[in-house]
């Protein structure tokens, strides 16, 4: 009998940010009920999307992401 374990490895990198940005992320994560890492990841993702789609507003980017995630029930409220 052979027992195999499959491990998923998540490679995480460390990025250096200024103390000021770290403080802003920390404050925002409490308001938005996210972990500090989740808040930073959200800001990075939205910043990237904003750079790739300079003609879209923040709200339009959120709607686009909800559509991509097939979040129909949330989209009814947002639209």
C-alpha positions in Angstrom: 0.0 0.0 0.0 1.3 3.4 -1.0 0.1 6.6 0.6 0.9 9.7 -1.4 0.6 13.2 -0.1 0.2 16.1 -2.5 1.5 19.4 -1.2 0.6 22.7 -2.8 3.4 25.1 -2.5 2.7 28.8 -2.4 5.7 30.9 -3.1 5.4 34.2 -1.4 7.6 37.1 -2.0 8.4 39.9 0.3 8.1 43.5 -1.0 9.6 46.5 0.6 7.2 49.4 1.1 7.7 52.7 2.9 6.5 53.0 6.5 4.0 55.6 5.4 2.4 53.2 2.9 2.4 50.4 5.5 0.6 52.6 8.0 -2.0 53.5 5.4 -2.5 49.8 4.5 -2.8 49.0 8.2 -5.5 51.7 8.8 -7.4 50.8 5.7 -7.5 47.1 6.4 -9.2 47.7 9.7 -11.9 49.8 8.0 -12.4 47.4 5.2 -12.3 44.3 7.4 -9.5 42.7 5.5 -6.2 41.4 6.7 -3.2 43.7 6.0 -2.0 41.3 3.3 -5.4 41.2 1.7 -5.7 45.0 1.7 -2.3 45.4 0.1 -3.1 42.7 -2.5 -6.4 44.5 -3.3 -4.6 47.8 -3.8 -2.0 46.2 -6.0 -4.6 44.4 -8.1 -6.7 47.6 -8.5 -3.7 49.7 -9.3 -2.7 47.2 -12.0 -6.2 47.1 -13.4 -6.2 50.9 -13.4 -3.0 51.1 -15.4 -4.2 48.5 -17.9 -7.6 50.2 -18.2 -6.9 54.0 -17.9 -10.3 54.8 -19.4 -12.3 53.0 -16.7 -13.3 54.5 -13.3 -12.8 52.6 -10.1 -16.5 51.6 -10.0 -16.3 50.3 -13.6 -13.3 48.2 -12.7 -15.2 46.7 -9.8 -18.1 45.9 -12.0 -15.8 44.4 -14.6 -14.2 42.2 -11.9 -17.6 41.1 -10.6 -18.6 40.2 -14.1 -15.4 38.2 -14.5 -16.2 36.3 -11.3 -19.8 35.7 -12.4 -21.0 37.4 -9.2 -24.5 38.0 -10.6 -26.3 38.6 -7.2 -23.8 41.3 -6.3 -23.9 42.9 -9.7 -27.7 43.4 -9.3 -27.0 45.6 -6.3 -24.0 47.4 -7.8 -25.7 48.2 -11.1 
